[in-house]
Amino acid sequence: MSHAPAPGPGRVWSGRLGILLAGLAVGALTLLLALQVRAGSGGGPTTVAPSGDAVASSPSPEATTASPDPTVTESGPPPPLAGLTVVVDPGHNGANGAHPLTINAPVDDGRGGSKACNTVGASTDAGYPEHAFTWDVGGRLAARLTELGAVVVLTRPDDDGVGPCVDVRGRSPQENDADVLVSIHANGTEDRSAHGFFAIVPDPPVNDAQGVPSVALAHELVAALGAAGFAPSSSVAEDDGPIQRRDDLATLNHAERPAVMLELAEMRNPEEAAVVESEDGRQRYADAIAAGLTAWAGTGAAGPTG
């Protein structure tokens, strides 16, 4: 029991005022925290454009987007690939082999026929799989392209999934408002003496982008791979270099932007397998592809093609 005297009217009013002010302070702090959380989370996924502005990005369960460093510099020219959006398609996927019913299901091949959804891919004689190679090179390429100012869309988010199907991969450029598609693969010829890289373009073209623009892109990519010290294919040799023309690849048939598939090496060739299996080799492949894309963009061929 307290024996203190009862507080006077002034003290009671002072206590109530203190409680009121404390309540207002807590309310203001809560409002500030709420605004900070709202500003940080946004209303959905975003892509940071090269200018540093945040723009809305359409969510996709199949694709992963990487954007350039948004740091803004006060002087100097823009990076060489500023404004370019590139779809990088790492061929196959790590869990394809465990889901044969899914990957063997027929899908539209882009020319009125059908193709299997996807395949398992090749491997070196030591067991290094094509899907791991393409995923690693694709990631290194995405990192290099973003350094050069491009926005990159990867057709798969990891190396542990199934698919996506080849028709989905081929539609990625137009569905992501991209400028170009590069699909990364490595060949699995049984002949161990076969060696070298080659590019594949759709032929006959289904649309304008698959014609001259795709062939021009293929020329720049094979030139860059040659300049990086890689040998051209011993089995694909056309008048304009190691460029194969095919009508049966749905990834290329569905594209409405310039599109090239690269077979970067022969995985069963012992010498090339050693390069494919090395981190240094995979980085060299990625750097060469980036150089080819940069050369192609510099020609002005990356303009509207639809």
C-alpha contacts under 8 A as a table, 3 or more apart, distances in Angstrom:
res1	aa1	res2	aa2	distance
7	P	11	R	6.01
7	P	12	V	6.50
8	G	11	R	5.48
8	G	12	V	6.44
9	P	12	V	5.16
9	P	13	W	6.25
10	G	13	W	5.23
10	G	14	S	6.17
11	R	14	S	5.05
11	R	15	G	6.22
12	V	15	G	5.21
12	V	16	R	6.35
13	W	16	R	5.16
13	W	17	L	6.18
14	S	17	L	5.13
14	S	18	G	6.26
15	G	18	G	5.14
15	G	19	I	6.39
16	R	19	I	5.16
16	R	20	L	6.24
17	L	20	L	5.04
17	L	21	L	6.22
18	G	21	L	5.22
18	G	22	A	6.17
19	I	22	A	5.13
19	I	23	G	6.17
20	L	23	G	5.13
20	L	24	L	6.35
21	L	24	L	5.11
21	L	25	A	6.27
22	A	25	A	5.14
22	A	26	V	6.30
23	G	26	V	5.20
23	G	27	G	6.19
24	L	27	G	5.06
24	L	28	A	6.18
25	A	28	A	5.17
25	A	29	L	6.21
26	V	29	L	5.13
26	V	30	T	6.16
27	G	30	T	5.11
27	G	31	L	6.24
28	A	31	L	5.11
28	A	32	L	6.30
29	L	32	L	5.19
29	L	33	L	6.30
30	T	33	L	5.19
30	T	34	A	6.20
31	L	34	A	5.11
31	L	35	L	6.26
32	L	35	L	5.16
32	L	36	Q	6.28
33	L	36	Q	5.11
33	L	37	V	6.25
34	A	37	V	5.21
34	A	38	R	6.16
35	L	38	R	5.11
35	L	39	A	6.11
36	Q	39	A	5.16
36	Q	40	G	6.17
37	V	40	G	5.15
37	V	41	S	6.15
38	R	41	S	5.41
38	R	42	G	5.97
39	A	42	G	5.67
41	S	44	G	7.65
42	G	45	P	7.69
44	G	56	A	7.66
44	G	57	S	8.00
45	P	56	A	6.70
45	P	57	S	5.78
45	P	58	S	7.27
45	P	59	P	6.57
46	T	54	A	6.35
46	T	55	V	5.75
46	T	56	A	4.77
46	T	57	S	4.83
47	T	54	A	6.00
47	T	55	V	5.62
47	T	56	A	6.33
47	T	57	S	5.62
47	T	65	T	7.49
47	T	66	A	7.82
47	T	67	S	6.54
48	V	51	S	7.97
48	V	52	G	5.99
48	V	53	D	5.96
48	V	54	A	4.75
48	V	55	V	6.37
48	V	67	S	5.92
48	V	68	P	7.29
48	V	70	P	6.61
49	A	52	G	5.41
49	A	53	D	5.51
49	A	54	A	6.17
49	A	55	V	6.82
49	A	67	S	6.62
49	A	68	P	7.01
49	A	70	P	6.99
49	A	151	V	7.62
50	P	53	D	7.40
50	P	67	S	7.34
50	P	68	P	5.68
50	P	69	D	7.06
50	P	70	P	5.71
50	P	82	A	6.56
50	P	83	G	7.24
50	P	149	G	6.43
50	P	150	A	7.69
50	P	151	V	7.97
51	S	70	P	6.59
51	S	72	V	7.06
52	G	70	P	4.53
52	G	71	T	6.78
52	G	72	V	6.79
53	D	70	P	7.99
58	S	176	N	7.87
60	S	63	A	5.59
60	S	64	T	7.73
62	E	155	T	5.98
62	E	156	R	5.30
62	E	157	P	6.64
62	E	164	P	6.80
63	A	153	V	6.27
63	A	154	L	5.34
63	A	155	T	4.55
63	A	156	R	5.17
63	A	157	P	6.03
64	T	153	V	5.53
64	T	154	L	4.99
64	T	155	T	6.67
64	T	156	R	6.50
64	T	157	P	5.34
65	T	151	V	7.25
65	T	152	V	5.59
65	T	153	V	4.39
65	T	154	L	6.25
66	A	142	A	7.15
66	A	146	T	7.05
66	A	151	V	5.92
66	A	152	V	5.03
66	A	153	V	6.35
67	S	146	T	5.91
67	S	149	G	7.93
67	S	150	A	6.86
67	S	151	V	4.62
67	S	152	V	6.32
68	P	146	T	4.48
68	P	147	E	6.18
68	P	148	L	7.67
68	P	149	G	5.31
68	P	150	A	6.21
68	P	151	V	6.21
69	D	146	T	7.20
69	D	147	E	7.16
69	D	149	G	7.79
73	T	76	G	7.43
78	P	82	A	6.47
78	P	149	G	7.89
79	P	82	A	5.43
79	P	148	L	5.39
79	P	149	G	5.21
80	P	148	L	5.88
80	P	149	G	6.55
80	P	294	T	6.82
80	P	298	G	7.72
81	L	84	L	5.50
81	L	145	L	7.50
81	L	148	L	5.42
81	L	149	G	4.79
81	L	150	A	4.99
81	L	294	T	6.57
81	L	297	A	7.12
82	A	148	L	7.12
82	A	149	G	4.36
82	A	150	A	5.37
83	G	149	G	7.24
83	G	150	A	6.29
83	G	151	V	7.59
84	L	149	G	7.59
84	L	150	A	4.99
84	L	151	V	6.31
84	L	178	A	7.48
84	L	179	D	6.37
84	L	302	A	7.79
85	T	150	A	5.63
85	T	151	V	4.60
85	T	152	V	5.72
85	T	153	V	7.45
85	T	177	D	7.62
85	T	178	A	4.71
85	T	179	D	5.39
85	T	180	V	7.01
86	V	150	A	6.93
86	V	151	V	6.25
86	V	152	V	4.89
86	V	153	V	6.17
86	V	173	P	7.73
86	V	178	A	5.77
86	V	179	D	5.99
86	V	180	V	5.23
86	V	181	L	6.06
86	V	182	V	7.65
87	V	152	V	5.84
87	V	153	V	4.67
87	V	154	L	5.92
87	V	155	T	7.07
87	V	172	S	6.99
87	V	173	P	6.03
87	V	178	A	6.55
87	V	179	D	7.85
87	V	180	V	6.14
87	V	181	L	4.69
87	V	182	V	6.35
88	V	138	G	6.43
88	V	142	A	7.31
88	V	152	V	6.85
88	V	153	V	6.06
88	V	154	L	4.99
88	V	155	T	6.53
88	V	181	L	6.12
88	V	182	V	5.26
88	V	183	S	6.05
88	V	184	I	7.49
89	D	138	G	7.15
89	D	154	L	5.88
89	D	155	T	5.18
89	D	156	R	7.45
89	D	169	R	7.00
89	D	181	L	7.30
89	D	182	V	6.10
89	D	183	S	4.39
89	D	184	I	5.93
90	P	131	H	7.31
90	P	134	T	4.76
90	P	135	W	5.20
90	P	137	V	7.79
90	P	138	G	5.60
90	P	154	L	7.47
90	P	155	T	7.06
90	P	156	R	7.38
90	P	183	S	6.08
90	P	184	I	5.05
90	P	185	H	6.96
91	G	121	G	7.92
91	G	130	E	7.71
91	G	131	H	6.10
91	G	134	T	5.87
91	G	135	W	7.49
91	G	183	S	6.57
91	G	184	I	5.61
91	G	185	H	5.46
92	H	96	N	7.17
92	H	118	N	6.63
92	H	119	T	6.23
92	H	120	V	6.10
92	H	121	G	6.17
92	H	130	E	7.56
92	H	131	H	5.20
92	H	134	T	7.99
92	H	163	G	6.48
93	N	96	N	5.61
93	N	120	V	7.20
93	N	131	H	5.18
93	N	132	A	7.72
93	N	159	D	5.49
93	N	160	D	6.62
93	N	161	G	5.92
93	N	162	V	5.69
93	N	163	G	5.97
94	G	97	G	7.39
94	G	131	H	5.96
94	G	132	A	7.06
94	G	159	D	4.92
94	G	160	D	4.73
94	G	161	G	5.83
94	G	162	V	6.88
95	A	98	A	5.48
95	A	99	H	6.83
95	A	159	D	7.66
95	A	160	D	5.53
95	A	161	G	5.04
95	A	162	V	5.15
96	N	99	H	5.39
96	N	100	P	6.85
96	N	103	I	6.46
96	N	118	N	7.65
96	N	119	T	6.81
96	N	120	V	5.55
96	N	161	G	7.09
96	N	162	V	4.89
96	N	163	G	6.64
97	G	100	P	6.10
97	G	119	T	7.83
97	G	120	V	5.48
99	H	102	T	5.52
99	H	103	I	6.46
99	H	162	V	7.36
100	P	103	I	5.32
100	P	104	N	5.81
101	L	104	N	5.36
101	L	105	A	6.19
102	T	105	A	5.47
102	T	117	C	7.20
103	I	116	A	6.32
103	I	117	C	4.77
103	I	118	N	4.78
103	I	119	T	6.19
103	I	162	V	7.60
103	I	163	G	6.94
103	I	165	C	7.32
104	N	116	A	4.76
104	N	117	C	5.67
104	N	118	N	6.64
104	N	119	T	7.45
105	A	116	A	5.48
105	A	117	C	5.52
106	P	114	S	5.72
106	P	115	K	5.26
106	P	116	A	4.61
106	P	117	C	5.74
107	V	114	S	5.24
107	V	115	K	5.40
107	V	116	A	6.10
107	V	117	C	5.65
107	V	165	C	7.62
107	V	166	V	7.90
107	V	167	D	6.85
108	D	111	R	7.63
108	D	112	G	6.90
108	D	113	G	6.08
108	D	114	S	4.63
108	D	115	K	6.37
108	D	167	D	6.51
108	D	250	A	7.42
109	D	112	G	6.56
109	D	113	G	5.41
109	D	114	S	4.64
109	D	115	K	5.37
109	D	167	D	6.70
109	D	248	D	7.16
109	D	249	L	7.00
109	D	250	A	4.48
109	D	253	N	6.93
109	D	254	H	7.56
110	G	113	G	7.05
110	G	114	S	7.86
110	G	167	D	7.45
110	G	250	A	5.70
110	G	253	N	5.10
110	G	254	H	5.27
111	R	206	V	7.87
111	R	253	N	7.05
115	K	250	A	7.19
116	A	119	T	7.34
116	A	165	C	7.99
117	C	163	G	7.32
117	C	164	P	7.65
117	C	165	C	4.40
117	C	166	V	5.73
117	C	167	D	7.56
118	N	163	G	6.17
118	N	164	P	7.44
118	N	165	C	5.39
118	N	166	V	6.01
120	V	131	H	7.70
121	G	129	P	7.25
121	G	130	E	5.64
121	G	131	H	6.57
121	G	188	G	7.91
122	A	129	P	6.12
122	A	130	E	5.23
122	A	186	A	7.41
122	A	187	N	6.82
122	A	188	G	5.15
122	A	267	M	7.14
123	S	126	A	7.78
123	S	127	G	5.63
123	S	128	Y	5.30
123	S	129	P	4.14
123	S	130	E	5.26
123	S	188	G	6.97
123	S	267	M	5.98
123	S	268	R	7.17
124	T	127	G	5.18
124	T	128	Y	5.22
124	T	129	P	6.57
124	T	130	E	7.92
124	T	267	M	4.81
124	T	268	R	5.06
124	T	269	N	7.84
124	T	273	A	5.89
125	D	128	Y	7.50
125	D	267	M	7.72
125	D	268	R	5.88
125	D	270	P	7.93
125	D	273	A	7.98
128	Y	132	A	7.35
128	Y	133	F	7.69
128	Y	277	E	6.89
129	P	132	A	5.50
129	P	133	F	6.51
130	E	133	F	4.98
130	E	134	T	6.08
130	E	185	H	7.04
130	E	186	A	6.35
130	E	267	M	7.90
131	H	134	T	5.29
131	H	135	W	6.08
131	H	159	D	7.17
132	A	135	W	5.15
132	A	136	D	6.12
132	A	159	D	6.76
133	F	136	D	5.26
133	F	137	V	6.16
133	F	276	V	6.96
133	F	277	E	7.62
133	F	282	R	7.62
134	T	137	V	5.18
134	T	138	G	5.78
134	T	184	I	5.75
134	T	185	H	5.94
134	T	186	A	7.67
135	W	138	G	5.00
135	W	139	G	6.16
135	W	158	D	7.54
135	W	159	D	6.45
136	D	139	G	5.26
136	D	140	R	6.32
136	D	282	R	7.21
137	V	140	R	5.11
137	V	141	L	5.96
137	V	184	I	7.94
137	V	282	R	5.56
137	V	283	Q	6.78
137	V	285	Y	6.93
137	V	286	A	5.55
138	G	141	L	5.01
138	G	142	A	6.06
138	G	154	L	7.75
138	G	184	I	7.19
138	G	286	A	7.17
139	G	142	A	5.09
139	G	143	A	6.29
140	R	143	A	5.19
140	R	144	R	6.31
140	R	282	R	7.97
140	R	283	Q	6.48
140	R	286	A	5.83
141	L	144	R	5.11
141	L	145	L	6.06
141	L	286	A	4.63
141	L	287	D	6.68
141	L	289	I	7.27
141	L	290	A	6.47
142	A	145	L	5.17
142	A	146	T	6.19
142	A	152	V	5.99
142	A	154	L	7.89
143	A	146	T	5.38
143	A	147	E	6.39
144	R	147	E	5.09
144	R	148	L	6.46
144	R	286	A	7.66
144	R	287	D	7.02
144	R	290	A	6.78
145	L	148	L	4.97
145	L	149	G	6.47
145	L	150	A	5.47
145	L	151	V	7.49
145	L	152	V	7.19
145	L	290	A	6.19
146	T	149	G	4.96
146	T	150	A	4.86
146	T	151	V	6.04
146	T	152	V	6.88
147	E	150	A	7.43
153	V	176	N	7.72
154	L	157	P	6.68
155	T	164	P	7.51
155	T	169	R	6.13
155	T	172	S	7.10
156	R	159	D	7.70
156	R	163	G	7.87
156	R	164	P	7.02
158	D	161	G	6.75
163	G	166	V	7.71
164	P	168	V	6.26
164	P	169	R	6.54
165	C	168	V	5.40
165	C	169	R	6.43
166	V	169	R	5.04
166	V	170	G	6.17
166	V	250	A	5.75
166	V	251	T	4.96
167	D	170	G	5.07
167	D	171	R	6.30
167	D	250	A	5.63
167	D	251	T	5.63
167	D	254	H	6.24
168	V	171	R	5.25
168	V	172	S	6.35
168	V	251	T	7.66
169	R	172	S	5.30
169	R	251	T	5.75
170	G	173	P	7.13
170	G	250	A	6.65
170	G	251	T	3.98
170	G	252	L	5.80
170	G	253	N	6.97
170	G	254	H	4.74
170	G	255	A	4.82
171	R	174	Q	5.94
171	R	175	E	6.14
171	R	251	T	7.66
171	R	254	H	5.52
171	R	255	A	5.36
171	R	256	E	7.35
172	S	175	E	5.07
172	S	176	N	5.87
172	S	178	A	7.87
172	S	255	A	7.47
173	P	176	N	5.36
173	P	177	D	5.92
173	P	178	A	4.65
173	P	179	D	6.64
173	P	180	V	6.40
173	P	181	L	6.25
173	P	255	A	6.60
173	P	256	E	7.01
173	P	257	R	6.37
174	Q	177	D	4.93
174	Q	178	A	6.04
174	Q	255	A	7.26
174	Q	256	E	6.16
174	Q	257	R	6.97
175	E	178	A	7.68
178	A	181	L	7.85
178	A	257	R	7.69
179	D	257	R	6.08
179	D	258	P	7.30
179	D	302	A	6.47
179	D	303	G	7.76
179	D	304	P	7.85
180	V	257	R	5.43
180	V	258	P	5.13
180	V	259	A	5.98
180	V	302	A	7.57
181	L	255	A	7.71
181	L	257	R	6.93
181	L	258	P	6.35
181	L	259	A	4.63
181	L	260	V	6.50
182	V	259	A	5.92
182	V	260	V	5.22
182	V	261	M	5.86
182	V	262	L	7.31
183	S	259	A	7.79
183	S	260	V	6.30
183	S	261	M	4.51
183	S	262	L	6.10
184	I	261	M	6.11
184	I	262	L	5.23
184	I	263	E	6.68
184	I	264	L	7.40
185	H	261	M	7.20
185	H	262	L	5.73
185	H	263	E	4.78
185	H	264	L	6.24
186	A	262	L	7.42
186	A	263	E	4.41
186	A	264	L	5.03
186	A	265	A	5.09
186	A	266	E	6.14
186	A	267	M	6.43
187	N	263	E	5.59
187	N	264	L	7.29
187	N	265	A	5.99
187	N	266	E	4.85
187	N	267	M	6.05
188	G	266	E	5.80
188	G	267	M	5.57
188	G	268	R	6.21
189	T	192	R	7.22
189	T	194	A	7.01
189	T	266	E	6.57
189	T	267	M	7.71
189	T	268	R	6.83
190	E	268	R	6.86
191	D	194	A	5.64
191	D	268	R	7.54
191	D	269	N	7.81
192	R	195	H	7.81
192	R	268	R	5.41
192	R	269	N	4.60
192	R	270	P	7.20
193	S	269	N	6.03
194	A	233	S	7.63
194	A	234	S	6.02
194	A	235	S	6.83
194	A	266	E	6.66
194	A	269	N	6.50
195	H	231	A	7.59
195	H	232	P	7.66
195	H	233	S	5.65
195	H	234	S	5.64
195	H	235	S	7.73
195	H	265	A	6.60
195	H	266	E	5.26
195	H	269	N	6.28
195	H	272	E	7.14
196	G	230	F	7.07
196	G	231	A	4.91
196	G	232	P	4.49
196	G	233	S	3.73
196	G	234	S	6.06
196	G	264	L	7.14
196	G	265	A	5.31
196	G	266	E	6.29
196	G	272	E	7.87
197	F	222	V	7.94
197	F	230	F	7.41
197	F	231	A	6.55
197	F	232	P	4.91
197	F	233	S	4.81
197	F	242	P	7.34
197	F	262	L	7.42
197	F	263	E	5.52
197	F	264	L	4.51
197	F	265	A	4.95
197	F	266	E	7.36
198	F	222	V	7.01
198	F	232	P	6.35
198	F	233	S	5.65
198	F	236	V	6.74
198	F	242	P	4.83
198	F	243	I	5.72
198	F	244	Q	7.15
198	F	262	L	6.11
198	F	263	E	5.39
198	F	264	L	6.54
199	A	218	A	6.13
199	A	221	L	7.92
199	A	222	V	6.91
199	A	242	P	6.33
199	A	243	I	4.75
199	A	244	Q	6.07
199	A	260	V	6.58
199	A	261	M	5.70
199	A	262	L	4.57
199	A	263	E	6.12
200	I	218	A	7.54
200	I	243	I	5.59
200	I	244	Q	4.63
200	I	245	R	5.77
200	I	246	R	6.92
200	I	260	V	5.79
200	I	261	M	5.04
200	I	262	L	6.33
200	I	263	E	7.85
201	V	210	Q	7.38
201	V	214	S	6.53
201	V	215	V	6.60
201	V	218	A	7.35
201	V	243	I	7.23
201	V	244	Q	6.39
201	V	245	R	5.22
201	V	246	R	6.45
201	V	252	L	7.07
201	V	259	A	6.95
201	V	260	V	5.34
201	V	261	M	6.70
202	P	205	P	5.58
202	P	206	V	7.86
202	P	210	Q	6.24
202	P	211	G	7.71
202	P	245	R	5.81
202	P	246	R	5.23
202	P	247	D	5.50
202	P	249	L	7.43
202	P	252	L	5.81
202	P	253	N	6.24
202	P	260	V	7.94
203	D	206	V	7.81
203	D	210	Q	7.82
203	D	211	G	7.70
203	D	245	R	5.28
203	D	246	R	5.21
203	D	247	D	5.21
204	P	211	G	7.79
204	P	245	R	7.98
204	P	246	R	7.66
204	P	247	D	6.51
205	P	208	D	6.92
205	P	209	A	7.88
205	P	210	Q	4.99
205	P	211	G	5.34
205	P	253	N	7.68
206	V	210	Q	6.56
206	V	253	N	6.61
207	N	210	Q	5.62
207	N	211	G	7.05
207	N	256	E	6.79
208	D	211	G	5.35
208	D	212	V	7.43
208	D	213	P	7.83
208	D	305	T	6.82
208	D	306	G	6.97
209	A	212	V	7.03
209	A	213	P	5.63
209	A	214	S	6.37
209	A	256	E	6.01
209	A	257	R	5.05
209	A	258	P	4.91
209	A	259	A	7.79
209	A	305	T	5.34
209	A	306	G	6.40
210	Q	213	P	6.47
210	Q	214	S	5.15
210	Q	215	V	7.70
210	Q	252	L	7.94
210	Q	255	A	7.51
210	Q	256	E	7.15
210	Q	257	R	6.82
210	Q	258	P	5.49
210	Q	259	A	6.51
211	G	214	S	5.63
211	G	215	V	6.38
211	G	258	P	7.90
212	V	215	V	5.15
212	V	216	A	6.05
213	P	216	A	5.10
213	P	217	L	6.23
213	P	258	P	5.56
213	P	301	A	6.49
213	P	305	T	7.77
214	S	217	L	5.04
214	S	218	A	6.20
214	S	258	P	4.45
214	S	259	A	5.40
214	S	260	V	6.33
215	V	218	A	4.98
215	V	219	H	6.25
216	A	219	H	5.14
216	A	220	E	6.49
216	A	296	W	7.39
216	A	301	A	7.83
217	L	220	E	5.25
217	L	221	L	6.23
217	L	258	P	7.28
217	L	259	A	7.75
217	L	260	V	7.17
217	L	292	G	7.76
217	L	293	L	7.34
217	L	296	W	5.89
218	A	221	L	5.11
218	A	222	V	6.14
218	A	243	I	7.06
218	A	260	V	6.16
219	H	222	V	5.44
219	H	223	A	6.08
219	H	240	D	7.91
219	H	241	G	7.86
219	H	243	I	7.88
220	E	223	A	5.10
220	E	224	A	6.14
220	E	292	G	4.97
220	E	293	L	7.11
220	E	295	A	6.45
220	E	296	W	5.90
221	L	224	A	5.16
221	L	225	L	6.23
221	L	288	A	7.60
221	L	289	I	6.01
221	L	291	A	7.73
221	L	292	G	4.34
221	L	293	L	6.74
222	V	225	L	5.05
222	V	226	G	6.12
222	V	232	P	7.86
222	V	241	G	7.93
222	V	242	P	7.26
222	V	292	G	7.53
223	A	226	G	5.13
223	A	227	A	6.13
223	A	292	G	7.16
224	A	227	A	4.97
224	A	228	A	6.19
224	A	288	A	5.40
224	A	289	I	6.78
224	A	291	A	6.12
224	A	292	G	5.03
225	L	228	A	5.10
225	L	229	G	6.73
225	L	230	F	5.68
225	L	231	A	7.94
225	L	285	Y	7.25
225	L	288	A	5.29
225	L	289	I	6.89
225	L	292	G	7.67
226	G	229	G	5.31
226	G	230	F	5.11
226	G	231	A	6.21
226	G	232	P	6.83
227	A	230	F	7.34
227	A	288	A	7.95
228	A	284	R	7.21
228	A	288	A	6.08
232	P	242	P	6.22
233	S	236	V	5.39
233	S	237	A	6.90
233	S	242	P	6.09
234	S	237	A	7.15
236	V	242	P	5.26
236	V	243	I	6.88
236	V	244	Q	6.61
237	A	240	D	7.84
237	A	241	G	5.50
237	A	242	P	4.71
237	A	243	I	6.95
237	A	244	Q	7.95
238	E	241	G	5.06
238	E	242	P	5.88
238	E	243	I	6.26
238	E	244	Q	7.26
240	D	243	I	7.01
246	R	249	L	6.90
247	D	253	N	7.19
248	D	253	N	7.69
249	L	252	L	5.65
249	L	253	N	6.17
250	A	253	N	4.75
250	A	254	H	5.94
251	T	254	H	5.84
251	T	255	A	6.80
252	L	255	A	5.44
252	L	259	A	6.08
252	L	260	V	6.99
252	L	261	M	7.41
255	A	258	P	7.30
255	A	259	A	6.52
256	E	306	G	6.55
257	R	305	T	6.51
257	R	306	G	6.80
258	P	305	T	7.67
263	E	266	E	7.82
264	L	285	Y	7.63
265	A	272	E	6.31
265	A	273	A	7.86
265	A	276	V	7.53
266	E	269	N	5.55
266	E	272	E	6.35
266	E	273	A	7.23
267	M	270	P	7.63
267	M	272	E	6.43
267	M	273	A	5.10
267	M	276	V	7.39
268	R	272	E	7.69
268	R	273	A	6.33
269	N	272	E	5.43
269	N	273	A	5.82
270	P	273	A	5.04
270	P	274	A	6.37
271	E	274	A	5.38
271	E	275	V	6.84
272	E	275	V	5.09
272	E	276	V	6.19
273	A	276	V	4.98
273	A	277	E	6.03
274	A	277	E	5.22
274	A	278	S	6.35
275	V	278	S	5.28
275	V	280	D	7.65
275	V	281	G	4.82
275	V	282	R	7.29
276	V	279	E	7.85
276	V	281	G	5.83
276	V	282	R	6.06
277	E	281	G	7.34
277	E	282	R	7.60
278	S	281	G	5.19
278	S	282	R	6.38
279	E	282	R	5.17
279	E	283	Q	6.18
280	D	283	Q	5.15
280	D	284	R	6.23
281	G	284	R	5.07
281	G	285	Y	6.35
282	R	285	Y	5.12
282	R	286	A	6.31
283	Q	286	A	5.06
283	Q	287	D	6.10
284	R	287	D	5.15
284	R	288	A	6.08
285	Y	288	A	5.19
285	Y	289	I	6.29
286	A	289	I	5.26
286	A	290	A	6.25
287	D	290	A	5.10
287	D	291	A	6.17
288	A	291	A	5.00
288	A	292	G	6.24
289	I	292	G	5.03
289	I	293	L	6.24
290	A	293	L	5.13
290	A	294	T	6.11
291	A	294	T	5.04
291	A	295	A	6.19
292	G	295	A	5.13
292	G	296	W	6.16
293	L	296	W	5.02
293	L	297	A	6.06
294	T	297	A	5.14
294	T	298	G	6.11
295	A	298	G	5.05
295	A	299	T	6.63
296	W	299	T	5.41
296	W	300	G	7.23
296	W	301	A	6.34
296	W	302	A	7.20
297	A	300	G	5.55
297	A	301	A	5.94
297	A	302	A	5.26
298	G	301	A	7.53
299	T	302	A	7.79
300	G	303	G	6.18
302	A	305	T	7.85
